[in-house]
Amino acid sequence: MSRRTSRLDGELSPLRQARLARNWTLEELVEEIDLRSPGGHSGVTPSMVSGWELGRHTTSIGHRRTLCEIYEQPPDVLFAHQDHALPVRAAPTILAGFLSCSVRCWRPSVVPGNA
């Protein structure tokens, strides 16, 4: 039986390719994420990483940033398999070292006259 992948054509996701290029197991990647997390514990599990790699779940902005640092690749490359199905304005982005998201609910509301 063939291994499950994030794409119908059998290609591995860029996220999984980056991990496999380092010959890391899911557990080894989780350890690396934990090492880069405050307090040494990220809350990430091997099952979560697998879901991200398969495109079943969307990686949060904080974890995207960590994975981009680990793999030294931009988010538009690593997470294209997750973001291709999202509306353009809903896709999380990381710009010039700052976290940004174009989803309105992530920004504080500014009511005219109360600024």
N, C-alpha and C positions, 0 to 999 in steps of 0.2 A: 504494500500500500504506500502511496506517495505521501511525502511530508506536506502538511497544510501550508499554504502560502497566502500572502495578502492580495494576490492578483489572480484573476482567472486564467491568464496565459502561463502561469507557472513561475513567473519571475519572483525573486525574493524582494522584499521592500528594501529601500535604501537603509533604513534603520537596522534591519536584520543583517544586511550585507556588511555594514560598518562593524557590527559586533563580531560576525564570523571572520572578518578580515583580521581581527585581533586574536582569533582562536579562543574567544571567551565563551563560557557557558552563561546562561541566564543568571545563575547564582553569582558568578564572578562580576558581571555587570552591576548587579544589585549591590555588591560589596563596594564597588568603585563609587556608585552613587551615594551610598551611605558615608563613605569617607569624605565626600564633598559637602555633606549636609551638616547644618548646625546640630551639635550634640551627637553627631555620628550615627543618626538614625533617620532615614528618609521616609519610612513607611511604605516604600516600594517593595513589591514582591516579584519573584520570577514570573508568576502568573500575570501580573500587571504588565510587565515588560513584553511578554509574549503577545498579549492583547494589543499593545501599541504596535508591535512589529507586524502583526497580522492585519492591522487596520480595523480591528473590532472596537477599539476604544481610542479616543483622542487624548493625546498626551497634554497635560496641563502646561501652562506657560513656564512655571518654575522648573518643571522637569525637562521641558524642551531646552531651556537655557543650559541646564547641567549637561544634558546629552550632547548639545552642540559644543560645549567646552571639552567634554571627554573625547568626542570623535573629531574635533577640529573641522567641522563642516557646518555650513549655514543651514538654518531651519527650512528654507524653501527646498533644499535638497533632501534632508533627512525625513521631513514630514509630508512630502508631496503626496504620498499614498494615503495619508489621513485627510488632508485638506482638499483633495480634488473634488470631493462630493459636497463640501460645504459651500454655502453662498459666499461670494467674494468678500463681503463685509463681515462675515462671521469668522473667518479664518484668523486665529491668533498669529501675531507676528512679533519678532524681536528685531528692533532697529538700533543700530549703532551702540549696542551695549545697554540700551534701555528697554524695559519691558513695555509693551504697548498692545492694546487690543482695540479693534474697531467696533467691538460689540458695545452698544450704548450702555447696557447695564453695568459695565465695568468702570464707567466714569462717573464721578460725582455729578449730581444734577446741579445746574446753575439756573436759578429762577431769576428772570429779569427783575431788576430793582433790589435784589437781595445780595448782589455781588460785593 
